[in-house]
């Protein structure tokens, strides 16, 4: 695994999204240092998968998923969303085991 960026990945990594902005705003309003993103790559067969970590509050928080190079910004968004969940700023989605189905069952 490396942290090198391809030219297209570097270009898409520069654009900020909603989760990234929310995380930056949270850090600013709470007096924390600004978040720092790291882009990761992993060669998989003939392709390269890209992901991200974000350092916030002394923690390195990884994105949940790996992405194609043209979607590197999605990896940064994913890491920012996970960071906000860990910081208690957004709810953590329910796992399939936690979801309940409501309604009537007819026999």
C-alpha positions in Angstrom: 0.0 0.0 0.0 1.3 3.5 -0.7 0.1 7.0 -0.4 1.0 8.2 -3.9 -1.6 10.0 -6.0 -2.2 9.7 -9.7 -2.8 13.1 -11.5 -6.6 12.4 -11.8 -6.8 11.4 -8.2 -4.9 14.4 -7.0 -7.3 16.6 -9.0 -10.4 15.0 -7.6 -8.9 14.9 -4.1 -8.8 18.7 -4.0 -12.6 19.2 -4.2 -14.4 19.3 -0.9 -17.8 17.8 -0.2 -20.6 18.1 2.3 -19.1 15.6 4.9 -15.7 17.1 4.6 -17.1 20.6 5.2 -19.2 19.5 8.2 -16.1 17.9 9.7 -14.0 21.0 9.1 -16.7 23.2 10.6 -17.0 20.9 13.6 -13.3 21.1 14.2 -13.3 24.8 13.9 -16.3 25.4 16.3 -14.9 23.0 18.9 -11.3 24.4 18.7 -9.8 21.2 17.3 -7.1 21.2 14.8 -8.3 21.0 11.2 -8.7 17.5 9.8 -5.9 16.1 7.7 -6.7 13.6 5.0 -4.3 10.9 3.7 -5.0 9.2 0.4 -4.1 5.5 0.2 -3.7 3.3 -2.8 -3.6 -0.5 -3.1 -2.7 -2.3 -6.4 -5.3 -5.0 -7.0 -4.6 -7.0 -10.1 -4.4 -4.7 -13.1 -6.1 -1.8 -11.2 -5.5 0.4 -8.3 -8.0 0.9 -5.5 -8.0 4.2 -3.5 -9.1 5.0 0.0 -8.6 7.6 2.6 -8.0 8.2 6.3 -8.6 11.4 8.2 -6.7 12.5 11.3 -8.9 14.3 13.7 -8.7 14.7 17.5 -5.6 12.6 17.6 -7.3 9.7 15.8 -6.6 8.2 12.4 -10.1 7.3 11.0 -10.2 5.2 7.9 -12.9 5.3 5.2 -15.1 2.2 5.1 -14.6 1.5 1.4 -12.1 1.5 -1.5 -12.8 3.4 -4.7 -11.7 3.6 -8.3 -9.2 6.4 -8.9 -11.8 8.9 -10.4 -13.7 8.7 -7.1 -11.0 9.5 -4.6 -13.1 12.4 -3.3 -15.7 9.8 -2.3 -13.1 8.1 -0.1 -12.4 11.4 1.6 -16.2 12.0 2.1 -16.5 8.5 3.5 -13.7 9.0 6.0 -15.2 12.4 7.0 -18.6 10.8 7.6 -17.1 8.0 9.7 -15.2 10.7 11.7 -18.4 12.6 12.4 -20.1 9.5 13.5 -17.2 8.7 15.9 -17.3 12.2 17.3 -21.1 11.8 17.9 -22.1 14.5 15.4 -24.2 12.2 13.2 -26.0 9.0 14.0 -24.4 5.7 13.2 -26.6 3.8 10.8 -28.2 0.7 12.1 -26.6 -2.6 11.2 -28.9 -5.2 9.5 -29.2 -7.0 12.9 -30.5 -3.8 14.5 -33.1 -3.0 11.9 -36.6 -4.1 12.8 -39.5 -4.5 10.5 -42.9 -3.1 11.7 -46.3 -4.1 10.5 -48.8 -6.8 10.9 -48.3 -10.4 10.1 -51.4 -12.1 8.8 -51.7 -15.9 9.1 
